[in-house]
């Protein structure tokens, strides 16, 4: 268990894994969350857990660090957010079309 920025993180590791590397991964994850949420706190993670998981998926694959560039992760997250917004707008317009057609 590791406390960072008033948040607690728990990671399962092998006995032969480098503990400093694990701490560095947690630090990297929190720095990206800080950039994304602006001073990340527990409520950010509770109400936007899907975004936190998306960030984690961009950083780690099969428990191994895959993306060490914060800029690349931020760019990928911004692209995902724009896709989600576009899907919401499309879903809203389809709902309006269906509602008007059923009247």
N, C-alpha and C positions, 0 to 999 in steps of 0.2 A: 504494500500500500504506500502511496506517495502523495503528499499534499503539495499542490502548486496553485497559486493564485486563488486561494480559498476554495479550491476544488480538490477532490480526492480521486486518484486514479489507481486502478488495480490492473496489473498485467500478469498473465501466466507466462512463465519462461522455463526453459530447460535449466538444469543445474549448471551446465557449462556455458550458458549465455553470458555475455559481458553485461554486467549491471550498469555500467556507465553508459553503454550504448542504449540500453532501455530507458534510462533517465533522459538521455539526449533526444530520443524519439518522443517521449512525453513532452519535453520542453518544446520541441519543434511543433507538435500538435497544438499545444496551448498558444504558442505564438501565432499560428495561423488562425486559430479560433479568436484570439484577441483582435487580429486585423479584421476578420470578417464581422464579428459582433460588436467590436469596439468595447474593450474592457469586459471580456466574457465573465459571466457569473452563472450560478446554478440555474437561475430561471431561464436564461438563454438556452441552456441545454435541455431543460425540461420541456419548454414550449416549442423548441426547434430541434428535437433530437434527431430527426431525419437528416437535417443539414449537418449536424455533428458527425453522424455516421457516414454521410457522403464525403466529408472532409477526410475522415479516417480511411475510407476506402481509396481515396486518391493518394494517401501517404503510404499506406501499408498494403501489401498483397501477401497473403499466406504468412503473416507475421514478420515479414521482412520489409525494411525500408525501401520504397520504390521511387519516391519523388522527394528529393531534398530541396528543390527550388520552391521557395514560398511564392514567387511570382507566377510560376507555372500552376501551382495549386490554386492561387487566387483567380487566375484566368479561367481555369476549368470550372471553378465554382460559379463564377459570373456567367459563364456559358450555360451551365445547368440551371441557374436561376432564371435566365432569359427564356430557356425552353419551357420551364414550369409556368412562367407568366403567360407565354404564348398559348400553352395548352389550356390554361384557365380561361383566357379570353375566347378561345375557340369553343370550349365547352359551354361558356356563357352564351355565345351567339347561337350555338346549336340548340341550347335549351330554349332560347327565345323563339327560334324558328319553330320548334316543336310545339311550344305553348300557343303560338299564333295559329298554327295549322290545326290544332285540336279545338279551337274555339268555334 
